[in-house]
């Protein structure tokens, strides 16, 4: 079985631009979560979706948004990019959202 | 504010030693606690998941314990090998009574096993 897949693996954007990151969960997993990890820190929770509905949101500005599709894949959108948005963005899937998580390899976003 | 703290921040030991990594958390109302390994520039690999009703989990040379009442977990690595070198992250899923269900991570322990 395929694990959690994220695309793209690397991305370079300019300040003020918009970015969309994509995630496909493990087959049978209905929950997807997004995390931001800056260098030297643990991942920070951004969003959790379960059965296409937002279940939780971390302390991130409204420039960050996400959605989950009927096939349980997910997109994370970030508008008006800032230099500080440069980070590794991780997607994780879970069968129920409270049964442990499997992470993807992440998308490395660099904002210049 | 719910927080997760990991001690030590970094650790370097000779190959073959047994070692313990520590994780503490501020609220005993949790769903579960999960230990991850992260290699440089990579994603997270799940090592062990402990549900709130469990006291410990074992996988090969790894053993993780959970003491909710004291807000502590330990990850024990037996007979360490150079391939164990990585950053180890502790993550707690707090029970916020219907609020955000994300994981709260510690900053990690950077482990180096010297050949």
Interface residues (C-beta under 8 A of the other chain):
Chain A: X33 X35 X40 X41 X42 X43 X44 X45 X46 X47 X48 X55 X56 X57 X58 X88 X90 X92 X97 X98 X99 X100 X101 X102 X103 X104 X105 X106 X108
Chain B: X4 X31 X32 X34 X36 X41 X42 X43 X44 X45 X46 X49 X89 X91 X93 X99 X100 X101 X102 X103 X104 X105 X106 X107 X108
